[in-house]
Each structure stands twice: as structure tokens, then as C-alpha cells.
Amino acid sequence: VTAFSASAAKLPAAALCRQRGGLLQSRTKSLFSKQYIRTGSRHRHQFGGVSRLLYRFASSSTDAGGSFPTLEEVKKAGFEDSIAIGGLVSERLEDKKDDKMTKEVLQALLQKEAGARGFFVSFLTSENEDGSRTLADSNPPLPLISTALKEADNKVVGPLLVMNTVMPTAMVLAHRRNGNQDFAEMSQRVATRAQILLEDNPESLSLVKAAREAAVIKADAAADIASGEEQQDPEMPAYWAKFYEKYQYDSDMCSAISVALSNVISASS
């Protein structure tokens, strides 16, 4: 089992799936790995360095009336704790417990970047033990999730939703080149789930268009779009051009990304 590094904690959810092959599954086996640590009736984790708060959440069954975080704990939670909390939220939603408590905890998670990334890690990579669809596959999304994302600060959730569409889309090609068709299918499932959330979040459309423009230019092997301050603004193509360069996405990967984001734009228009 790979220890959870400090550098990995700074990455978006899709990057973590890319680096580690997946982190946590609610109620389930991992989409990306067959190595698990059993920490609860339905929660499995693939990283070490588990905090006390995360261990308490992950080792308690909500079915048995076990531990569920308070809003204060959610607000203080770091990225690792947010993964566990996101798993509990996903589990409650799967059990149709879309009550006030679940809604408030989800809203609190999405208020900050660490919480939103943690939720996306557990939600976008969830899979039922029998292989059946989870709520993450629902299109349109569950109303509670749709509303929570629309009410969240789009400067927080918007770029993360784009990244979690872009990165697994690129990884589909990487896995296929390595002969890992199962991993390719799993990456595609994560990308499709993030795409569903993006299509339901029109406020992120400007980010999607910027990311698509950068992907088209990169796919055509054109020169850098811009530099300087524009690389710091996710509404500018230069931001995404720098992002693609950072992860060394080649022209074929950028072409696949442009197609995926074009689909989001078409569905949102």
C-alpha cells in the first residue's frame, strides 16, 4: 500500500487517480486497484498516514448509527479527512438519506478546495460491489448534488470539475498504449461522471471553453497561447495550455480532451 505523500495532497482528484490509480471507494472495491486496507463496513482506503479523524469516520458504519461528522469538523477537515467524509456522504446518498444533515455536510465540503477535492475523489471513483451503477452515473445528477454544486463557489468547484474531466480523458489513451484496457475503461468512467456534473453546471462554461481552446491549439502543435498573468486565470486558455504542458499531454491526448469538452459545450448550449 502506497503512503499518501504531501506532494500528492496538492493535486486535484483526477491527478490522484492518475498517480495512485484511485484512492477510496464508498461501499465498494476500488475502480483502479485491487489492494485495500479494510477500515469499515463499506469504506476502503489505499493510502497510509490516516489521521485520527479520518479513521473515526472510516471505521464507523452509518448503517449502525455510527459516526457522522459535525459541520465544525467538516470545516476544519483537511484533504485526507475530506475524502473519508465524502465517502460517508456518498454512502448516505446511495441509501437515499438525502436529509438536512447530509445536505449541510456536502455544502460545507464544497466551500473549500480541500473539501471539494476530497468529495470528488470518493464520489467520482465510486463503484458498487456488484458492478452496478452508482449515483455518480446518474444523468442528470441527483438534485441535492446538482444544487450543492450550483450554490458552491465556482472558483473552487469549476476548475476541479474541468480537471476531473480532462485528466482521466488523457489517461484513457495512456492506459490503452500500455495495454491496460481495464484501467482505460475505469478512467473513461471517471471522466464521464465529471462531464455529467460539468454539463449540469453552466457557470463553468467559460472555463470549459478556455480549456477546450487550449486543447485544440495544443493538439495542432501550435505555439504557446500566452504567458504571464493569463496562466494564472482558469478562464484563460493560457492557464490550461500550461496545465497540459505540466502533465505532458501530447497532441492525441489534447485532441481527445477537446472532443470531451466540446461535448460538454454542446450539451450546455
URKA-V448102 format. One record per backbone hydrogen bond with DSSP energy under -1.0 kcal/mol. NH is the residue of the N-H (numbers start at 1). CO is the residue of the C=O. If there is no record, write none. Layout:
# URKA-V448102
nh,co
NH,CO
NH,CO
This chain:
# URKA-V448102
nh,co
9,5
10,7
11,8
16,12
17,13
18,14
19,15
20,16
21,17
25,44
27,42
37,45
39,43
44,25
45,37
46,23
55,51
56,52
57,53
58,54
59,55
60,57
65,62
66,61
74,70
75,71
76,72
82,78
83,79
84,80
85,81
86,82
87,83
88,84
89,85
90,86
91,87
92,88
93,89
94,90
95,91
96,93
97,92
99,97
103,99
104,100
105,101
106,102
107,103
108,104
109,105
110,106
111,108
112,109
116,112
117,113
118,114
119,115
120,116
121,117
122,118
123,119
124,120
126,123
131,128
137,134
138,135
146,142
147,143
148,144
149,145
150,146
151,147
156,153
157,153
158,154
161,157
162,158
163,159
164,160
165,162
166,162
167,163
169,165
170,166
171,167
172,168
174,170
175,171
176,172
177,173
178,174
179,176
180,175
184,180
185,181
186,182
187,183
188,184
189,185
190,186
191,187
192,188
193,189
194,190
195,191
196,192
197,193
198,194
199,195
200,196
201,198
204,201
205,202
208,204
209,205
210,206
211,207
212,208
213,209
214,210
215,211
216,212
217,213
218,214
219,215
220,216
221,218
222,217
231,228
232,229
236,233
239,236
241,237
242,238
243,239
244,240
245,241
246,242
247,243
248,245
249,244
254,250
255,251
256,252
257,253
258,254
259,255
260,256
261,257
262,258
263,259
264,260
265,261
266,262
267,263
268,264
